[in-house]
Amino acid sequence: MPTRELWLVRHGETPASRGHSLAGWSDVPLTEAGEEQARALRPVLEGEVYADVWSSDLSRAVRTARLAWGEPRQERRLREIDFGSLEGRHWPELEREHRKALERFEGFAPPGGETLERFRGRVVPFLDELAPGRHLLFTHGGVLRLLSREAGHDQFLPTGSLLVLDWDARRVLRRHDGPGAPPGPPGIAPGQTA
């Protein structure tokens, strides 16, 4: 029975990710290190055959796709969560309730932004519409965390990382962290397969 295999790439480093600030729908560029992370993904992705190559329409994801693979099809539903009035805020400045909800990835409802339920309601239906086959998607940390949770793991992957899912079985197949990435949280270790 044909399945959908998702090769999910988190974009390279940005000034926001380096500075630990929230950049959901803010269109921030890659840093030089972020561009290097994207280029480092090319040998990991080459040699694979993809039914489609998709990217969030935000420039950090599009630029990562172009450096790591080539020209993607852009899709707004692959954007990061909309942090509303919390956009641009540094992690230590966030109210405790918002930090805790993001850490748990449950009950998060940013003022003027997108709840986790609405976020899931935009991302998951897009993936469910994909045809069987292998799909390469360049997206954001929140999207990867949401989808890893859908697959029974709770992982926040560093910039320039790859997570491969069997979407129909909701199972993690592989994880590859980019160069210079800090150790990830508990779950599937970098390079490990489920």
C-alpha positions in Angstrom: 0.0 0.0 0.0 1.6 3.4 -1.0 2.3 5.8 1.8 3.3 9.4 2.2 6.8 9.9 3.4 7.6 13.4 4.6 11.2 14.8 4.5 10.8 17.8 6.8 13.6 20.4 6.9 13.7 23.2 9.4 15.2 26.3 7.8 18.7 27.5 8.6 19.6 29.9 11.4 18.2 33.4 11.4 18.9 36.4 13.6 15.8 35.5 15.6 16.7 31.9 16.2 20.2 32.9 17.1 18.9 35.5 19.5 16.1 33.3 21.0 13.3 35.6 19.9 9.9 34.6 18.4 9.7 35.0 14.6 6.5 33.3 13.5 5.2 35.1 10.4 7.9 37.8 10.6 9.9 37.4 7.4 13.5 37.3 8.7 16.5 36.3 6.5 19.0 33.5 7.1 22.3 34.4 8.7 25.6 33.4 7.1 25.6 30.4 9.4 22.0 29.6 8.3 23.1 29.6 4.7 25.9 27.2 5.5 23.5 24.9 7.3 21.3 24.9 4.2 24.2 24.1 1.9 25.2 21.3 4.3 21.8 19.6 3.7 22.4 19.3 0.0 24.4 16.0 0.2 21.8 14.6 2.6 19.0 15.3 0.2 20.7 14.5 -3.1 20.1 11.2 -4.7 16.6 10.9 -3.3 13.5 11.1 -5.6 10.6 13.4 -4.4 7.1 13.5 -5.7 7.0 17.2 -4.8 9.3 19.8 -3.1 7.4 22.3 -1.0 8.4 25.3 1.1 6.7 27.7 3.4 6.3 31.1 1.6 8.5 32.9 4.2 12.0 33.8 2.8 14.0 31.9 5.4 12.4 28.6 4.3 12.5 29.4 0.6 16.2 30.4 0.8 17.0 27.2 2.6 15.2 25.2 -0.1 17.1 26.9 -2.9 20.5 26.4 -1.2 19.7 22.8 -0.1 17.8 21.5 -3.1 16.5 23.9 -5.7 13.3 25.8 -6.5 10.3 24.7 -4.3 6.6 25.1 -4.7 5.6 27.7 -2.0 2.7 27.0 0.4 1.4 29.5 3.0 0.0 26.7 5.2 3.6 25.5 5.9 4.4 28.8 7.8 5.4 28.9 11.4 2.7 29.6 14.0 1.6 33.2 14.1 2.8 34.6 17.4 0.6 37.7 17.2 1.7 40.4 19.6 4.4 38.1 20.9 6.3 38.3 17.5 9.8 39.5 18.0 9.8 39.0 21.8 12.8 37.4 23.4 12.2 34.1 25.2 13.2 35.5 28.7 10.8 38.4 28.2 7.7 36.2 27.7 5.2 35.9 30.4 5.6 32.7 32.4 2.2 31.3 31.1 3.3 31.7 27.5 6.7 30.1 28.1 5.1 27.1 29.9 2.5 26.6 27.2 5.2 26.7 24.5 7.4 24.3 26.4 4.5 21.9 26.8 3.2 22.7 23.3 -0.3 22.7 24.8 -2.8 25.4 25.5 -0.7 28.1 23.7 -2.9 31.1 22.7 -0.9 34.2 21.8 -2.7 37.5 21.9 -3.8 38.4 18.4 -2.1 35.2 17.0 -2.8 31.6 16.3 -3.7 29.0 18.9 -2.0 25.6 18.6 -5.4 24.1 17.5 -5.7 26.6 14.6 -2.1 26.0 13.7 -2.7 22.2 13.6 -5.9 22.8 11.6 -3.9 24.6 8.9 -0.8 22.3 8.7 -2.2 18.8 9.0 -5.0 19.0 6.4 -2.4 20.2 3.8 -0.3 17.1 4.5 -3.3 14.9 4.4 -4.0 16.2 0.8 -0.6 15.1 -0.5 -0.5 12.2 -2.9 1.3 9.0 -1.9 5.1 9.2 -2.4 8.1 11.0 -0.9 7.7 14.8 -0.3 10.4 17.2 0.7 9.1 20.2 2.7 11.1 23.2 4.0 9.4 24.7 6.9 9.8 25.8 10.6 10.6 24.6 14.1 7.0 24.7 15.3 5.8 22.7 12.3 8.4 20.1 12.9 7.5 19.9 16.6 3.8 19.6 15.8 4.4 16.8 13.3 6.8 14.9 15.5 4.1 15.0 18.2 1.7 13.6 15.7 4.1 10.8 15.2 4.4 10.1 19.0 7.5 12.0 19.7 7.9 15.5 21.2 11.0 17.0 19.5 12.2 20.5 18.9 14.8 20.3 16.2 17.6 22.8 15.8 17.9 24.9 12.6 19.2 23.1 9.6 17.8 19.8 10.7 15.8 17.0 8.9 13.0 14.8 10.3 11.7 12.0 8.1 8.2 10.7 8.9 6.0 7.9 7.5 3.0 10.2 7.6 0.3 7.6 7.1 1.7 5.4 10.0 2.5 8.5 12.1 6.0 7.2 12.7 9.4 8.8 12.8 11.8 7.1 10.4 15.0 9.3 10.7 16.4 12.4 12.2 19.5 14.3 11.0 20.7 17.4 12.8 22.6 20.1 11.0 26.3 20.9 11.6 27.0 22.6 14.9 23.5 21.8 16.3 23.3 21.5 20.1 22.1 18.2 21.4 18.4 17.8 21.0 15.8 17.0 23.7 14.8 13.5 24.6 13.3 11.4 21.8 14.9 10.0 18.7 18.6 11.0 18.8 20.3 12.6 15.8 21.0 9.9 13.1 18.8 7.3 14.9 15.9 5.6 13.2 12.8 4.4 14.8 
